[in-house]
Amino acid sequence: MENKEITIADLGLLKNIIDLASTRGAFRAAEMKEVGEVYDKLTAFLEAVVAQAKAQEETVASNTGE
């Protein structure tokens, strides 16, 4: 059975796919609002995950004296 989990890297790739598809005109004008809203949510989520990971790294580094 294949791994069916979605990773942060998969979400980053999806963001890039949306960007590429919109650049190539894959979406109709009437669809752009929804596509943009999903893109913005995905971007905000990925930024929050990166910020959380960075904060955890800083906490670990300060606790280990690095």
ZINOR-V461893 format. One record per pair of residues at least 12 apart in sequence whose ideal C-beta (glycine too) atoms are under 6 Angstrom apart, sorted by sequence separation. I is the first residue (numbers start at 1). J is the second residue. D is the distance in whole Angstrom. If there is no record, write none. Layout:
i=I j=J d=D
i=I j=J d=D
This chain:
i=18 j=39 d=5
i=15 j=42 d=5
i=8 j=49 d=6
